[in-house]
Amino acid sequence: MASIEFGVIIAMSLFNPVVATFRLKHIEHERLSRTLSAWQISSSLATAFLTLAWGVLAALTSTRIAIGLAGLLLLATPLLLLRAATSRDSAPVRTVARGERRTRPLITEEM
């Protein structure tokens, strides 16, 4: 069991910086500081909110139920990735003027 947890931690430690680098390369230079600030704020708020929500859930039910529900939600996240992949494939590609960076939107209106 410990080897599975170790593998997941290693995979996450490799995946997160690669995805962040990919996303930052596709953002216009003028928006980098705004994007990084938004990521920092939203990450802190999400951590605080989810900690509070699962603490309340554990207090109302039991710790085991709260952990089980969190596990089920984590197992359901690949379904969200499938939806994002299909909507991104149908996203329109905008034309690029001379000298402008070619970027593809990471988040489309359909999401």
C-alpha positions in Angstrom: 0.0 0.0 0.0 2.8 2.4 0.8 4.4 1.8 -2.6 1.1 2.8 -4.3 1.0 6.0 -2.3 4.6 6.7 -3.1 3.9 6.2 -6.8 0.9 8.6 -6.7 3.0 11.2 -4.9 5.8 10.9 -7.4 3.4 11.1 -10.4 1.7 14.2 -8.9 5.1 15.9 -8.2 6.0 15.4 -11.9 2.6 16.2 -13.4 1.8 19.5 -11.7 4.9 21.5 -12.7 4.7 20.2 -16.3 1.0 21.2 -16.6 1.7 24.6 -15.0 4.6 25.2 -17.4 2.5 24.3 -20.4 -0.3 26.6 -19.3 2.1 29.5 -18.6 3.6 29.1 -22.1 0.2 29.6 -23.6 -0.7 32.7 -21.8 0.2 36.1 -23.2 3.1 37.8 -21.4 1.0 40.8 -20.4 -1.2 38.5 -18.3 1.4 36.4 -16.5 1.4 38.2 -13.2 -2.3 38.4 -13.1 -2.6 34.7 -13.8 -0.1 33.7 -11.2 -1.8 35.9 -8.6 -5.2 34.4 -9.5 -3.7 30.8 -9.2 -2.3 31.6 -5.8 -5.5 33.2 -4.4 -7.8 30.5 -5.8 -5.6 27.7 -4.6 -5.5 29.1 -1.0 -9.3 29.7 -1.0 -10.0 26.2 -2.4 -7.8 24.6 0.2 -9.5 26.6 3.1 -13.0 25.9 1.8 -12.5 22.2 1.2 -10.9 21.8 4.6 -13.9 23.5 6.3 -16.4 21.6 4.2 -14.9 18.2 4.9 -14.5 19.1 8.6 -18.2 19.9 8.8 -19.1 16.8 6.9 -17.0 14.7 9.2 -18.6 16.3 12.3 -22.1 15.7 11.0 -21.5 12.1 9.9 -18.3 10.4 10.7 -14.7 10.7 9.6 -14.9 7.4 7.7 -17.9 8.6 5.6 -16.2 11.9 4.8 -13.0 10.2 3.7 -15.0 7.7 1.6 -17.0 10.5 -0.1 -13.7 12.3 -0.9 -12.3 9.1 -2.4 -15.4 8.6 -4.5 -15.2 12.2 -5.8 -11.5 11.7 -6.6 -12.3 8.6 -8.5 -14.9 10.5 -10.6 -12.5 13.2 -11.7 -11.4 11.4 -14.9 -14.9 11.9 -16.1 -14.4 15.6 -16.0 -11.2 15.2 -18.0 -13.1 13.4 -20.8 -15.6 16.2 -21.0 -12.8 18.8 -21.2 -11.0 16.9 -24.0 -14.0 16.6 -26.2 -14.9 20.3 -25.8 -11.3 21.4 -26.4 -11.1 19.5 -29.7 -14.1 21.4 -31.0 -12.8 24.8 -29.9 -12.4 27.3 -32.8 -8.8 28.3 -33.6 -8.5 32.1 -34.0 -6.4 33.6 -36.8 -3.1 35.1 -35.8 -1.7 38.4 -37.0 1.9 38.7 -38.1 4.2 38.9 -35.0 1.6 37.6 -32.6 2.0 34.4 -30.6 -0.1 31.5 -31.7 -2.0 30.2 -28.7 -5.0 27.9 -28.3 -7.4 28.8 -25.5 -7.1 26.6 -22.5 -10.6 27.2 -21.4 -13.4 27.6 -23.9 -16.9 29.0 -23.5 -18.5 25.5 -23.6 -16.8 24.5 -20.4 
